[in-house]
Amino acid sequence: MGRLIVSTPLLVLIALGFFFATYNLVTMVIHHKGGGDTGSEWFHDAIRTMTEQKRLKYHVALTATDAPYSKWQCRIMYYWYKKVKDLPGSDMGGFTRVLHSGSSDNLMEEIPTFVVDPLPDGLDRGYVVLNRPWAFVQWLERATIEEEYILMAEPDHIFANPLPNLAHGDHPAGFPFFYIKPAENEKVMRKYYPVEKGPVTNIDPIGNSPVIINKHLLEKIAPTWMNISLRMKDDIETDKAFGWVLEMYAYAVASALHNVRHILRKDFMLQPPWDGEVGKKFIIHYTYGCDYNMKGELTYGKIGEWRFDKRSYLRDPPPRNLPLPPPGVPESVVRLVKMVNEATANIPGWDKLNRS
């Protein structure tokens, strides 16, 4: 048999490469431990430095219904996906709207769509979000997904900057929500996350979206996520404690049950009006209403003289050329309205198609 001959200088270079990579990682771990960081912050930072070396593309997937309210948000979301997909820094691959209404609709030709079944009648108890984990279970089982990673997104997401693959190997990337607090709800958590699995701090303060995750991991987590969501909704105490974020807690618990920890990225997303600047953050999530008086002062909880709230457009899409907010309003809100206006100005048949 022939021998593979490698020159001495090449071996030295390879050895040095491994040395510096290991040194940097160990140095970071020591630094964070010595600096008094709590929890797994040092781990997340160490993984983050490794993530920059080689990134794989991810598939963008969002679950949706055929209601007008969902349709117009999906159209805006898909418009901005196409705008940033091929920009430098983006690792976006394909796109799928996972439609859990059970039948096709009038956006099938405009947006790549995969139709799945909704939960049986009455099982969601009016909480339509329970269809999300069931939709992902079906899509993962039946669809052909070329990319190794998946970004779980939502219709009310707008890509503000090109989004790289923030995950690394079997460590997904997620956004830490301030209102997801497993440790403060330990009594309820223990119904689904037993003591033998460890402390409830093993449960990340996240929801399922935005999350970038390896496809094979999501295939394991999704059925557990679905079952826990249904169990939580069926439990009076849990339903009362978690309310509209119940399904988010279910995903966090399901991940922990599979021993999956997420890299927490605060720059993954911003939420106007509470986050005032877009900066280098990647996704604008416009779930909150933005109400201001004409002095540019926030009047949250009270309808403002100027407002943008997605819930104002439950039956029909927002009109083109929405008025911009008054002076003094945070840049994130201004940017949001401008991006909505750009999308509606360029999407053909904006007013007509949503009404069909």
C-alpha positions as CSV (number, residue, x, y, z in Angstrom):
1,M,0.0,0.0,0.0
2,G,1.2,3.5,-0.8
3,R,1.9,6.0,1.9
4,L,0.5,9.5,2.2
5,I,3.4,11.8,2.4
6,V,2.8,15.1,4.2
7,S,5.5,17.8,4.4
8,T,6.8,18.8,7.8
9,P,5.9,22.5,7.3
10,L,2.3,21.5,6.5
11,L,2.0,19.4,9.7
12,V,3.4,22.3,11.7
13,L,0.7,24.7,10.2
14,I,-2.1,22.2,11.0
15,A,-0.9,21.8,14.6
16,L,-0.7,25.5,15.1
17,G,-4.2,25.9,13.7
18,F,-5.6,23.4,16.2
19,F,-3.5,25.0,19.0
20,F,-4.9,28.5,18.5
21,A,-8.5,27.3,18.1
22,T,-8.3,25.4,21.3
23,Y,-6.4,28.1,23.1
24,N,-9.0,30.7,22.2
25,L,-11.9,28.5,23.3
26,V,-10.3,27.6,26.6
27,T,-9.3,31.2,27.3
28,M,-12.9,32.3,26.8
29,V,-14.2,29.7,29.1
30,I,-11.7,30.6,31.8
31,H,-12.4,34.3,31.3
32,H,-16.1,33.9,31.7
33,K,-15.8,31.6,34.7
34,G,-13.4,34.0,36.4
35,G,-15.5,37.0,35.5
36,G,-18.5,35.8,37.5
37,D,-20.9,35.1,34.7
38,T,-23.9,33.1,35.8
39,G,-25.6,30.1,34.2
40,S,-24.4,29.1,30.8
41,E,-23.5,32.5,29.4
42,W,-19.8,31.5,29.0
43,F,-20.9,28.4,27.1
44,H,-23.1,30.4,24.8
45,D,-20.3,32.9,24.1
46,A,-17.8,30.1,23.5
47,I,-20.1,28.4,21.0
48,R,-20.8,31.7,19.3
49,T,-17.2,32.2,18.5
50,M,-17.0,28.8,16.9
51,T,-20.2,29.5,14.9
52,E,-18.4,32.0,12.7
53,Q,-16.1,29.4,11.2
54,K,-18.5,27.6,8.9
55,R,-22.2,28.2,8.5
56,L,-24.7,26.1,6.7
57,K,-27.9,27.4,5.0
58,Y,-31.2,27.1,6.8
59,H,-34.8,26.8,5.5
60,V,-37.2,29.5,6.5
61,A,-40.5,28.1,7.8
62,L,-43.5,29.8,9.2
63,T,-46.9,28.4,10.2
64,A,-50.0,30.3,9.0
65,T,-53.8,30.1,8.5
66,D,-55.9,31.2,5.5
67,A,-57.4,34.1,7.4
68,P,-56.9,37.6,5.9
69,Y,-55.0,38.7,9.0
70,S,-52.4,35.9,8.5
71,K,-52.2,36.4,4.7
72,W,-51.2,40.0,4.6
73,Q,-48.5,39.4,7.2
74,C,-47.1,36.4,5.3
75,R,-47.0,38.5,2.1
76,I,-44.9,41.2,3.8
77,M,-42.7,38.7,5.5
78,Y,-42.0,36.9,2.2
79,Y,-41.3,40.1,0.4
80,W,-38.5,41.0,2.8
81,Y,-37.2,37.4,2.8
82,K,-36.6,37.8,-1.0
83,K,-35.0,41.2,-0.4
84,V,-32.4,40.0,2.0
85,K,-31.9,36.3,1.0
86,D,-28.9,36.8,-1.2
87,L,-27.3,39.7,0.5
88,P,-23.8,39.3,2.1
89,G,-24.1,37.8,5.5
90,S,-27.3,35.8,4.8
91,D,-27.4,32.0,5.1
92,M,-31.0,31.8,4.0
93,G,-32.0,28.8,1.8
94,G,-35.6,28.0,0.8
95,F,-38.9,29.2,2.2
96,T,-42.1,27.5,3.2
97,R,-45.4,28.8,4.5
98,V,-46.8,25.8,6.4
99,L,-50.5,26.4,6.0
100,H,-52.5,24.5,8.7
101,S,-55.9,25.2,7.3
102,G,-56.2,21.8,5.6
103,S,-56.7,23.2,2.0
104,S,-55.0,25.5,-0.5
105,D,-55.7,29.2,-0.7
106,N,-55.1,32.1,-3.1
107,L,-51.5,32.6,-2.1
108,M,-50.2,29.3,-3.3
109,E,-48.6,30.7,-6.4
110,E,-47.2,33.8,-4.7
111,I,-45.6,32.1,-1.7
112,P,-44.1,28.6,-1.5
113,T,-46.6,26.7,0.6
114,F,-47.1,23.3,2.1
115,V,-50.6,22.4,3.2
116,V,-51.2,20.4,6.4
117,D,-54.2,19.5,8.5
118,P,-55.4,21.5,11.5
119,L,-56.0,19.8,14.8
120,P,-59.3,18.0,15.1
121,D,-62.3,20.3,15.7
122,G,-62.4,21.7,19.3
123,L,-58.9,20.3,20.3
124,D,-57.3,23.8,20.2
125,R,-60.1,25.3,22.4
126,G,-59.9,28.5,20.5
127,Y,-56.1,28.8,21.0
128,V,-55.1,28.6,17.3
129,V,-51.4,28.6,18.1
130,L,-51.8,25.0,19.3
131,N,-51.8,24.1,15.6
132,R,-48.2,25.2,15.2
133,P,-46.4,22.2,16.7
134,W,-48.8,19.8,15.0
135,A,-48.2,21.6,11.7
136,F,-44.4,21.2,12.1
137,V,-44.8,17.5,12.9
138,Q,-46.6,17.0,9.7
139,W,-44.3,19.1,7.6
140,L,-41.2,17.4,8.9
141,E,-42.7,14.0,8.2
142,R,-44.0,14.7,4.7
143,A,-41.9,17.4,3.1
144,T,-38.5,17.2,1.4
145,I,-36.3,19.8,3.1
146,E,-32.9,20.2,1.5
147,E,-31.3,22.4,4.1
148,E,-29.8,20.9,7.3
149,Y,-31.1,23.7,9.5
150,I,-34.6,25.3,9.9
151,L,-35.5,28.8,11.0
152,M,-38.9,28.7,12.7
153,A,-40.4,32.1,12.0
154,E,-43.8,33.8,12.2
155,P,-45.9,35.9,9.9
156,D,-45.3,39.1,11.9
157,H,-41.5,38.9,11.4
158,I,-39.7,41.3,9.1
159,F,-36.0,40.7,8.2
160,A,-34.3,44.0,9.0
161,N,-30.8,42.7,8.2
162,P,-29.3,39.6,6.5
163,L,-29.6,36.8,8.9
164,P,-26.7,34.3,9.2
165,N,-27.1,30.8,10.6
166,L,-26.7,31.5,14.3
167,A,-26.8,27.8,15.3
168,H,-23.8,25.6,15.7
169,G,-24.1,21.8,15.3
170,D,-26.6,20.5,17.8
171,H,-26.8,23.8,19.6
172,P,-29.8,25.8,18.2
173,A,-30.0,29.6,18.5
174,G,-33.0,31.2,20.1
175,F,-34.2,34.6,21.4
176,P,-34.5,35.1,25.1
177,F,-38.0,36.4,26.0
178,F,-38.2,38.4,29.2
179,Y,-41.6,37.0,30.0
180,I,-40.6,33.3,29.7
181,K,-39.6,32.5,33.3
182,P,-39.3,28.8,34.0
183,A,-37.6,29.3,37.4
184,E,-40.5,31.6,38.7
185,N,-43.0,28.9,37.6
186,E,-41.2,25.8,39.0
187,K,-44.4,24.3,40.6
188,V,-46.1,24.3,37.2
189,M,-42.9,23.3,35.3
190,R,-42.5,20.2,37.4
191,K,-45.7,18.8,36.0
192,Y,-43.8,18.4,32.7
193,Y,-40.2,18.5,33.6
194,P,-39.5,16.0,36.5
195,V,-37.0,16.5,39.2
196,E,-34.8,13.7,37.9
197,K,-34.1,15.7,34.7
198,G,-32.4,18.4,36.8
199,P,-33.1,22.0,37.8
200,V,-35.7,24.0,35.9
201,T,-32.9,26.4,34.9
202,N,-32.2,23.8,32.3
203,I,-35.2,25.1,30.5
204,D,-34.2,28.0,28.2
205,P,-36.3,31.3,28.4
206,I,-37.4,30.9,24.8
207,G,-40.3,30.1,22.5
208,N,-40.2,28.2,19.3
209,S,-39.7,31.3,17.2
210,P,-37.4,32.7,16.3
211,V,-35.2,29.6,16.5
212,I,-32.6,28.2,14.1
213,I,-32.2,24.5,14.7
214,N,-30.7,21.4,13.1
215,K,-33.5,19.5,11.2
216,H,-32.8,16.2,12.9
217,L,-33.2,17.8,16.4
218,L,-36.5,19.4,15.5
219,E,-37.8,16.1,14.2
220,K,-37.2,14.7,17.7
221,I,-38.5,17.7,19.6
222,A,-41.6,18.5,17.6
223,P,-43.8,15.5,18.7
224,T,-42.9,16.2,22.3
225,W,-43.6,19.9,21.8
226,M,-47.0,19.0,20.4
227,N,-48.0,16.6,23.2
228,I,-46.8,18.9,26.0
229,S,-48.8,21.8,24.4
230,L,-52.0,19.8,24.5
231,R,-51.3,18.6,28.0
232,M,-50.7,22.2,29.2
233,K,-53.9,23.4,27.6
234,D,-55.8,20.6,29.2
235,D,-54.5,21.5,32.6
236,I,-56.4,24.4,34.3
237,E,-53.5,25.6,36.5
238,T,-51.0,25.6,33.6
239,D,-53.5,27.3,31.2
240,K,-54.2,30.0,33.7
241,A,-50.5,30.5,34.5
242,F,-49.2,30.7,30.9
243,G,-52.1,32.0,28.9
244,W,-51.2,33.1,25.4
245,V,-47.6,32.0,25.8
246,L,-48.4,28.5,26.7
247,E,-47.2,27.0,23.5
248,M,-43.9,28.9,23.9
249,Y,-43.3,27.3,27.3
250,A,-44.2,23.9,25.8
251,Y,-41.4,24.2,23.2
252,A,-38.9,25.3,25.9
253,V,-39.8,22.3,28.1
254,A,-39.8,19.9,25.1
255,S,-36.3,21.0,24.2
256,A,-35.0,20.6,27.7
257,L,-36.5,17.1,27.9
258,H,-34.4,16.2,24.9
259,N,-31.3,17.8,26.6
260,V,-31.1,20.6,24.0
261,R,-29.8,23.9,25.1
262,H,-30.1,27.0,22.9
263,I,-27.5,29.7,22.2
264,L,-29.3,32.8,23.4
265,R,-29.1,35.7,21.0
266,K,-30.6,39.0,22.1
267,D,-29.6,40.4,18.7
268,F,-31.8,37.8,17.0
269,M,-34.9,40.1,17.2
270,L,-36.3,43.4,18.4
271,Q,-39.8,44.3,19.4
272,P,-41.1,47.8,18.8
273,P,-42.0,50.0,20.6
274,W,-40.0,48.6,23.5
275,D,-36.8,48.3,21.5
276,G,-36.0,51.7,20.1
277,E,-33.3,51.0,17.6
278,V,-32.8,48.4,14.9
279,G,-29.1,48.6,14.7
280,K,-27.6,45.2,13.8
281,K,-30.5,43.1,15.0
282,F,-31.9,40.8,12.5
283,I,-35.7,40.5,12.8
284,I,-38.4,43.1,13.6
285,H,-41.3,41.4,15.5
286,Y,-44.3,43.7,15.4
287,T,-46.5,41.9,17.9
288,Y,-47.1,45.0,20.1
289,G,-49.2,48.0,19.2
290,C,-47.4,51.3,18.7
291,D,-49.5,54.2,20.0
292,Y,-48.1,57.8,20.2
293,N,-49.4,61.3,20.6
294,M,-48.4,64.0,18.1
295,K,-45.5,64.9,20.5
296,G,-44.0,61.5,19.9
297,E,-44.8,60.3,23.4
298,L,-45.8,56.7,23.9
299,T,-49.4,56.2,25.0
300,Y,-49.3,52.4,25.4
301,G,-52.6,51.0,26.6
302,K,-54.4,54.0,25.2
303,I,-55.1,54.4,21.5
304,G,-52.8,57.1,20.3
305,E,-53.3,60.0,17.9
306,W,-50.9,58.1,15.7
307,R,-50.8,54.3,15.8
308,F,-49.7,51.2,14.1
309,D,-51.2,47.9,15.4
310,K,-51.5,44.8,13.3
311,R,-54.7,44.0,15.1
312,S,-56.3,47.0,13.4
313,Y,-56.3,44.9,10.2
314,L,-58.0,41.7,11.2
315,R,-60.3,41.5,8.1
316,D,-58.5,43.6,5.5
317,P,-54.8,44.4,4.9
318,P,-53.3,47.8,5.9
319,P,-53.7,50.3,3.1
320,R,-50.7,51.4,1.1
321,N,-48.6,54.4,2.1
322,L,-49.4,54.4,5.9
323,P,-48.6,57.8,7.5
324,L,-45.2,57.9,9.2
325,P,-45.1,58.5,12.9
326,P,-44.6,62.0,14.3
327,P,-41.2,63.4,15.2
328,G,-39.6,61.9,18.4
329,V,-40.9,58.4,17.8
330,P,-38.1,55.7,18.1
331,E,-36.3,54.7,15.0
332,S,-37.5,51.1,15.2
333,V,-41.1,52.2,14.8
334,V,-40.3,54.5,11.9
335,R,-38.3,51.7,10.2
336,L,-41.1,49.3,10.7
337,V,-43.7,51.5,9.0
338,K,-41.3,52.3,6.2
339,M,-40.7,48.6,5.6
340,V,-44.4,47.8,5.6
341,N,-45.0,50.7,3.1
342,E,-42.2,49.5,0.8
343,A,-43.6,45.9,0.8
344,T,-47.2,47.0,0.2
345,A,-46.1,49.4,-2.6
346,N,-44.3,46.6,-4.5
347,I,-46.5,43.5,-3.9
348,P,-48.9,43.2,-6.9
349,G,-52.6,43.2,-6.1
350,W,-52.0,44.1,-2.5
351,D,-55.5,45.3,-1.8
352,K,-57.3,42.8,-3.9
353,L,-55.8,39.4,-3.2
354,N,-56.2,39.5,0.5
355,R,-59.9,40.1,0.1
356,S,-60.4,36.9,-2.0
